[in-house]
Amino acid sequence: MKRFKIGTLFFACLPITSYSADFNDCKVIEIITAGANNGHVLLDCTIEPVPVCAVAPKYFGFDKSTDEGKQYMSVVLTAFASGATLSGYVNDTSCSPYQGNVALLEHLRMKK
């Protein structure tokens, strides 16, 4: 029984490296900007789940005029240029106010 407790403690202390998101390890296919605010991105994978308003489930959108949006755009452009992959979360109840048929981005992660 003591070995079981030590083994359980050992595995409980290991770092968890899995990452679950609405989209995982996706490549950027297309970057679209329109006007002062609208930025949206086409991925090579399907985002799930998406809000009911998102009829284009391979896209996410964001406001590129905000500080957060500028960071998103920088990460997206870097991923596109370098071939890195993106993972992230979208709002599961709202679409982008600037592109009403794509999910609104909430979190973005890039990895090589």
N, C-alpha and C positions, 0 to 999 in steps of 0.2 A: 504494500500500500504506500510505503514511503517513496518508492521509485515512481509510482504513478503521480504522486503529488509533485515530486521534483520535475518529472517530465512535463506535466501540465504547466508548471510555473515557467519552465524553460521556453515552451512554445508560446506562452502568453506574453513573454518579454520580447519575442522576435518582432521586428518592424513589419508592419503590413504594407506591402508595396502595390497591392492592387488598387485600381482607381476606376470607379464606376461613374459614368456620366451619361448625359443625353446623347452625346456623340463622342467616339473614342478613336484616336489614331487616324484621323481623316486628313486627306490632302486637300489643299485649296485648288479649285479648278478655275474659278473666276472671281474677280473683285469688281463690284459695281458701286459707283458713287453718282449721286444726282443731287444737285442743289447744295445748299449749305449744311444740311443735316443728314441726309440719307446715305448710309453705307450698308451694303449687304454683300454676302459672300456665298458662293456656291461651293459645296463640298462634294467629295467623291463617295459619300456615305449618306445614309438616311438618319435624320435626327428623330429620336423617339424618347419620350412622348413629346408631342407638340400640341399647342392649343388648337381648338377647332377652327380658328380663323387662318391657320397656317396651311394653305393648300399647296405650298411648295416646300415639302419636308426635307429637302437637301440644302436649303438656304437658312441663314440666320441674318438678322439685321440689328443695327445699332445706330445711335446718334453720334456721328463722327465729329460734331462740333464741340462736344464736352471733353473735359480732361480724360475721363474714362474712355470715351470713344476714340480719342487720339491714341491712347495706349492700345486699344483693340486694333486699330488700323495699323499701328506699328508692328504688332505681333503678327497680324495677318499678312502684311507685306513681306515680313522676314520669312515666314513659313512658305509663302509662295516662291520667293526668290531662292531659298535654300533647299526646298524639298522636305522640310520638317513637317511633322504632323501636328494636328490640333485636336484637343479634347476639350469638352466644356459642357456648360449647362445653359438652357434657355428657360425663359419664363413659361410655365406650363398653362398660363391662363391669358396671356396677352401677346399680341403681335406687335411688331415695330410700328410706332405711330407714323413713320415716314415711308414704310413699305408694308401695307396692311395685310399682305398674304404670306409673310414670313415670321418665324418665331423671333422674339426679342432676346438678344444675348444677355446673359447675366454673369457668366464666368468663363474665362478662356485660359487654356494652358497649352504651351508649345513644347514639343520634345523632338529630339533628333534621334 
